[in-house]
């Protein structure tokens, strides 16, 4: 059994540790700088200035203008606000009573469940795009789905919304958002993307790609929990779904989480400065772990893109390694790893409590013999080569033990 100080944390897709420099930036606004930024006196002006400086830092990371960035409570709220607010603005366009939303089966529950609600309440019709076996949502597949449905560029009157995640939270697949943006423009759709897992780990440039709406969260890149952002391109049709004091220029009312916003800004600044160095380091750890597990554990599937395939190697997030083992239950493996001092998961932390097989693995066609034995490992700059070697040893031993107990043949 490992001592507590030997804990190996391998679940950074669920959340990351707050960077010490981020915490340092936040502390003044949890102590003396506690004023409400909407008030009219000196300390409040200081808090307002801190919020606007953080807005600039987040905007710089994504290539946006500061007034296109709106702070929320996290990625889930940003997803819901993006889809509901944009849909409300375009739903009555040209007299329509509802619009179309195009998405896929692999989205995070924050998007999936919002879309299900919008469809159930008759606010939108839903079109699904089938992913490839590695989880990739291709622009050509998207274009084929829309072909023959009569969609044409509608100018300012949009046909609907395309919502495709930038990178998958379970298997790490990075989508071709540039190509998808082209399809959206050609067919008269707004483009929204859940970039929660991508932001700070790979380049995300809203101007170059042509996003209309983008959601992200601070706690996936070394920032605090409880703070997210929604990018809304200037001129994008949008109706506020939040009513109250009119904060965030009327898009998201509620007293600003100043310390959280400051932390998000500092985390964004650090991520931008470190991105390429971290990508090289973390992807090296990832490839070592994948190489060992796939070589040492029989009947193992690497889910998502193949890291050692030239065509696919750049389609996986730097820190993402996900597996499916035949003959075991992933939940039992996670418990064993926890007992050995390793934090990992079977998939999305937001849906782990459901007890159901992963909708992502089902969506990419993973065999029933493997789908129950999933393991998601997500790394960060804080992990070390020694941790990777120890983790690989323990995972291999744990899978073997579970197979032996289950009379696996």
C-alpha positions in Angstrom: 0.0 0.0 0.0 1.3 3.4 -0.9 1.7 6.2 1.6 -0.4 9.2 1.1 2.5 11.3 -0.2 3.0 8.8 -2.9 -0.4 9.4 -4.5 -0.2 9.2 -8.3 -2.9 11.5 -9.8 -3.9 10.4 -13.3 -7.4 11.9 -13.7 -6.6 15.4 -15.0 -9.5 15.3 -17.4 -11.8 15.3 -14.4 -10.0 18.2 -12.8 -6.5 19.6 -12.3 -4.7 20.8 -9.3 -4.8 24.6 -8.9 -1.4 25.9 -10.0 0.5 27.6 -7.1 0.9 30.8 -9.3 -2.9 30.8 -9.9 -3.6 30.5 -6.2 -1.2 33.3 -5.5 -3.0 35.5 -7.9 -6.4 34.7 -6.4 -5.6 35.1 -2.7 -5.8 38.9 -2.6 -9.4 38.8 -3.8 -10.3 36.3 -1.1 -8.8 38.5 1.6 -8.7 42.3 1.5 -9.9 42.7 -2.2 -13.3 41.2 -1.5 -15.4 44.1 -2.8 -18.3 43.6 -5.2 -17.0 44.8 -8.6 -20.4 46.4 -9.4 -20.2 48.8 -6.5 -19.1 52.4 -6.9 -16.2 52.9 -4.4 -12.5 52.5 -4.7 -12.0 48.8 -3.6 -14.9 47.9 -6.0 -13.1 49.6 -8.9 -10.0 47.6 -8.1 -12.0 44.4 -8.3 -13.6 45.5 -11.6 -10.2 46.2 -13.0 -9.0 42.7 -12.0 -12.0 41.1 -13.7 -11.3 43.0 -16.9 -7.6 42.2 -16.9 -8.5 38.5 -16.5 -11.0 38.8 -19.4 -8.1 40.1 -21.6 -5.9 37.1 -20.6 -8.6 34.6 -21.4 -9.4 36.4 -24.7 -5.7 36.3 -25.7 -5.5 32.6 -25.2 -8.3 32.0 -27.7 -7.6 34.8 -30.1 -10.7 36.7 -29.2 -11.5 40.3 -28.3 -12.1 40.8 -24.6 -15.7 42.0 -25.1 -16.5 38.6 -26.7 -15.7 36.7 -23.5 -18.3 36.2 -20.8 -17.7 34.5 -17.5 -20.0 31.8 -16.2 -19.9 29.2 -13.4 -18.2 26.5 -15.6 -18.3 24.5 -18.8 -21.8 23.1 -18.2 -23.4 26.4 -17.8 -21.5 27.8 -20.8 -22.7 24.9 -23.0 -26.4 25.3 -21.9 -26.2 29.1 -22.2 -24.6 28.9 -25.7 -27.1 26.5 -27.1 -30.2 27.9 -25.5 -29.3 31.5 -26.1 -28.3 31.1 -29.7 -31.3 28.9 -30.4 -33.7 31.4 -28.9 -32.3 34.2 -31.1 -32.5 32.3 -34.4 -35.6 30.2 -33.6 -38.0 32.8 -35.0 -35.8 33.7 -37.9 -37.9 33.9 -41.1 -41.0 32.8 -39.1 -39.6 29.4 -38.0 -41.0 28.0 -34.8 -37.9 25.9 -34.3 -34.4 25.3 -35.7 -32.0 22.5 -36.4 -29.1 21.5 -34.1 -26.5 19.1 -35.6 -24.3 17.2 -33.2 -23.0 13.7 -32.5 -23.3 10.8 -30.0 -20.0 11.5 -28.3 -20.6 14.9 -26.7 -20.3 15.6 -23.0 -23.5 15.2 -20.9 -23.7 19.0 -20.6 -24.3 19.2 -24.4 -26.1 15.8 -24.8 -28.7 16.5 -22.1 -29.2 20.1 -23.2 -29.9 19.0 -26.7 -32.3 16.3 -25.5 -34.2 18.9 -23.5 -34.4 21.3 -26.5 -35.6 18.5 -28.8 -38.1 17.1 -26.2 -39.6 20.6 -25.7 -39.9 21.2 -29.4 -37.4 24.0 -29.6 -35.2 22.2 -32.1 -34.9 19.3 -34.3 -31.8 17.2 -33.7 -29.5 15.7 -36.5 -26.8 13.3 -35.4 -23.5 12.7 -37.2 -21.9 9.3 -36.9 -18.3 9.3 -35.6 -15.5 7.2 -37.0 -14.2 4.3 -34.9 -11.5 6.5 -33.4 -14.1 9.0 -32.3 -13.2 11.6 -35.0 -16.1 13.7 -36.3 -15.0 14.6 -39.8 -16.1 17.6 -41.9 -16.9 15.3 -44.8 -19.2 13.2 -42.7 -20.9 16.3 -41.5 -21.3 17.6 -45.0 -22.8 14.3 -46.2 -25.4 14.4 -43.4 -26.5 17.9 -44.4 -26.4 17.2 -48.2 -29.8 16.8 -49.7 -31.6 18.4 -46.7 -31.9 21.7 -48.5 -29.7 23.8 -46.3 -28.1 26.8 -47.9 -26.3 29.8 -46.5 -29.0 32.0 -45.1 -26.9 35.1 -44.4 -27.9 36.6 -41.1 -30.9 34.3 -40.8 -29.2 31.0 -39.7 -30.6 27.6 -40.3 -29.5 26.3 -36.9 -26.5 25.4 -34.8 -23.7 22.8 -35.3 -22.3 21.7 -31.9 -19.2 19.5 -32.0 -16.7 19.3 -29.2 -13.1 20.3 -30.0 -11.6 17.3 -28.2 -13.4 14.3 -26.6 -13.2 14.2 -22.8 -13.1 10.3 -22.6 -10.9 9.2 -25.5 -9.0 12.4 -26.3 -9.9 12.6 -30.0 -9.2 16.1 -31.5 -11.7 17.1 -34.2 -11.0 19.0 -37.4 -12.7 22.2 -36.3 -11.4 24.2 -39.2 -13.1 21.8 -41.6 -16.3 21.7 -39.6 -16.4 25.5 -39.4 -16.3 25.6 -43.2 -19.2 23.2 -43.4 -21.1 25.3 -40.9 -20.6 28.5 -42.9 -21.4 26.9 -46.2 -24.7 25.6 -44.9 -25.8 28.6 -43.0 -25.3 27.3 -39.4 -23.8 28.8 -36.3 -20.9 26.8 -34.9 -20.6 26.0 -31.2 -17.9 23.9 -29.6 -17.4 22.5 -26.2 -13.6 23.2 -25.8 -13.4 22.3 -22.1 -10.8 19.5 -22.6 -8.9 21.3 -25.3 -8.4 24.8 -23.9 -4.9 25.3 -22.6 -3.6 22.0 -24.0 -3.8 22.5 -27.7 -4.1 25.8 -29.7 -7.6 27.1 -29.9 -8.0 30.2 -32.1 -11.6 31.4 -32.5 -10.8 33.9 -35.2 -8.8 31.6 -37.4 -11.2 28.7 -37.1 -14.4 30.7 -37.2 -16.2 29.7 -34.1 -19.4 31.6 -33.3 -19.7 30.2 -29.7 -17.1 28.4 -27.6 -17.3 27.0 -24.0 -14.5 26.3 -21.6 -13.8 25.9 -17.9 -10.8 27.0 -15.7 -10.4 23.9 -13.6 -9.2 21.8 -16.6 -6.0 23.9 -17.0 -4.8 24.6 -13.5 -7.4 27.1 -12.5 -10.1 26.9 -9.8 -13.5 25.2 -10.0 -16.7 27.2 -10.3 -15.6 29.5 -13.1 -16.0 29.1 -16.9 -16.3 31.2 -19.9 -18.5 31.5 -23.0 -17.1 33.1 -26.2 -19.7 34.8 -28.4 -18.4 36.2 -31.6 -19.5 39.8 -32.3 -22.7 39.9 -34.3 -23.7 36.3 -33.4 -27.5 36.2 -32.8 -28.0 35.6 -29.1 -30.7 36.0 -26.5 -29.8 36.1 -22.8 -31.2 33.2 -20.7 -30.1 34.8 -17.5 -32.1 37.5 -15.7 -31.0 39.6 -12.8 -28.7 42.5 -12.2 -27.3 42.6 -15.8 -23.7 41.6 -15.0 -21.5 40.3 -17.9 -23.2 42.9 -20.2 -26.6 41.3 -19.6 -25.5 37.8 -20.9 -25.0 36.2 -17.5 -26.3 38.0 -14.4 -25.1 37.4 -10.9 -22.3 38.9 -8.7 -19.0 38.1 -10.3 -16.7 35.5 -8.8 -13.8 37.8 -8.7 -11.2 35.4 -7.3 -12.3 32.7 -9.7 -12.1 35.0 -12.6 -8.7 36.2 -11.7 -7.6 32.6 -11.3 -9.0 31.8 -14.7 -7.1 34.7 -16.2 -3.8 33.6 -14.6 -4.3 30.0 -15.6 -5.0 31.0 -19.2 -1.8 33.1 -19.3 0.3 30.3 -17.9 -1.2 27.7 -20.2 -0.5 29.9 -23.2 3.1 30.4 -22.2 3.7 26.7 -21.4 1.6 25.0 -24.1 4.3 23.7 -26.5 6.7 22.7 -23.8 4.0 20.9 -21.9 2.7 19.2 -25.1 6.0 17.7 -25.8 6.6 16.6 -22.2 3.1 15.2 -21.5 2.7 13.5 -24.8 6.0 11.7 -24.2 4.7 10.4 -20.9 1.4 9.4 -22.6 3.2 7.5 -25.3 5.3 5.6 -22.8 2.3 4.6 -20.8 0.4 3.5 -23.9 3.4 1.5 -25.2 3.8 -0.4 -22.0 0.1 -1.2 -21.4 -0.6 -2.3 -24.9 2.6 -4.5 -24.9 2.2 -6.0 -21.5 -1.6 -6.6 -21.1 -3.2 -9.0 -23.6 -6.6 -8.3 -25.0 -6.3 -4.6 -24.6 -7.8 -1.9 -26.9 -6.5 1.6 -27.1 -9.6 3.6 -27.6 -9.5 6.8 -29.7 -6.7 7.7 -32.1 -3.6 5.5 -32.5 -0.7 7.4 -31.1 1.9 5.5 -33.3 0.0 6.0 -36.6 1.3 8.9 -38.7 -2.2 9.8 -39.8 -3.6 9.8 -36.3 -0.9 10.7 -33.9 -1.8 14.4 -33.8 -5.5 13.7 -33.3 -5.1 12.7 -29.6 -4.9 15.2 -26.7 -1.3 15.2 -25.3 -2.3 13.9 -21.9 -5.1 11.4 -22.9 -4.7 7.6 -22.8 -7.8 5.5 -22.7 -8.1 1.7 -22.8 -10.6 -1.1 -22.7 -9.6 -4.5 -21.2 -11.4 -7.7 -22.0 -12.7 -9.8 -19.1 -12.8 -7.2 -16.3 -15.0 -4.4 -15.0 -13.5 -0.9 -15.2 -15.1 0.1 -11.9 -13.4 -2.8 -10.1 -10.1 -1.8 -11.7 -10.5 1.8 -10.5 -11.1 0.6 -7.0 -8.0 -1.5 -7.0 -5.9 1.4 -8.4 -7.3 3.7 -5.7 -6.2 1.2 -3.1 -2.7 1.2 -4.6 -2.6 5.0 -4.5 -3.5 5.8 -8.2 -6.4 8.1 -9.1 -7.9 7.2 -12.5 -11.4 6.8 -13.9 -13.5 4.7 -16.2 -14.6 7.7 -18.2 -16.2 11.1 -17.7 -16.5 12.1 -14.0 -19.8 13.8 -14.8 -21.4 10.5 -15.8 -19.4 8.0 -13.7 -22.2 7.6 -11.1 -24.8 6.4 -13.6 -23.5 2.9 -13.6 -24.0 2.6 -17.4 -21.5 1.8 -20.1 -19.8 4.8 -21.7 -21.9 6.4 -24.4 -18.6 7.3 -26.0 -17.4 3.8 -26.3 -20.8 2.6 -27.4 -20.8 5.4 -30.0 -17.5 4.3 -31.6 -18.5 0.6 -31.6 -16.3 -0.9 -28.9 -17.1 -4.6 -28.6 -19.4 -5.7 -25.7 -16.5 -7.9 -24.5 -14.4 -4.9 -23.9 -16.7 -2.0 -23.2 -17.2 -2.7 -19.5 -13.5 -2.8 -18.9 -12.7 0.9 -19.7 -10.0 2.9 -18.0 -9.3 6.6 -18.7 -5.9 8.0 -17.7 -5.2 11.7 -18.2 -1.8 13.2 -17.5 -0.5 16.7 -16.7 2.8 18.6 -16.4 2.9 17.5 -12.8 3.3 13.8 -13.6 6.8 12.3 -13.7 8.4 9.5 -15.7 8.8 7.4 -12.5 5.0 7.8 -11.8 4.3 6.5 -15.3 6.5 3.4 -14.8 5.0 2.6 -11.4 1.4 3.2 -12.7 2.0 0.8 -15.7 3.3 -1.9 -13.3 0.3 -1.5 -11.0 -2.3 -1.4 -13.8 -0.8 -4.6 -15.4 -0.8 -6.4 -12.1 -4.3 -5.3 -11.2 -5.8 -6.3 -14.6 -4.1 -9.7 -14.2 -5.5 -10.1 -10.7 -9.0 -9.2 -11.7 -8.9 -11.6 -14.6 -7.7 -14.4 -12.4 -10.5 -13.8 -9.8 -13.0 -13.8 -12.7 -11.7 -17.0 -14.2 -10.8 -15.2 -17.4 -9.6 -17.3 -20.3 
